[in-house]
């Protein structure tokens, strides 16, 4: 979280797709308001949510998401890989925004020694946050 001009901003890792269908990592900036003791974003619209649990070693090859999604890792760890081979690792408390609804998609692997439990939140079709 960074303080910018009196407003707090939270940055999330995101996966996007370019005009050639290749996925890549970027960032999404979610503006927040509040004070030095508590900040929050506006309520966001969601289409659905579900909880998922995968065992260590579970692997999903390159695949797109049906809708823009937010994944919040509640326990364990996962590795995400985009088209150029770049990897990011997420563990408890980390969030990522997936916007690769077309193109090559991304790979997901459960890493470490414990199951990975995550909360998957389906965003509206445009995948944009209200600011």
Secondary structure, 3 states (H helix, E strand, C coil): CEEECCEEEEEEEEEEECCCCCEEEEEEEEEEEECCCCEECCCCCEEEEEEEEECCCCEEEEECCCCCEEEEEEECEEEEECCCCCEEEEECCCEEEECCCCCCCEEEEEECCCCEEEEEEEECCCCCCCC
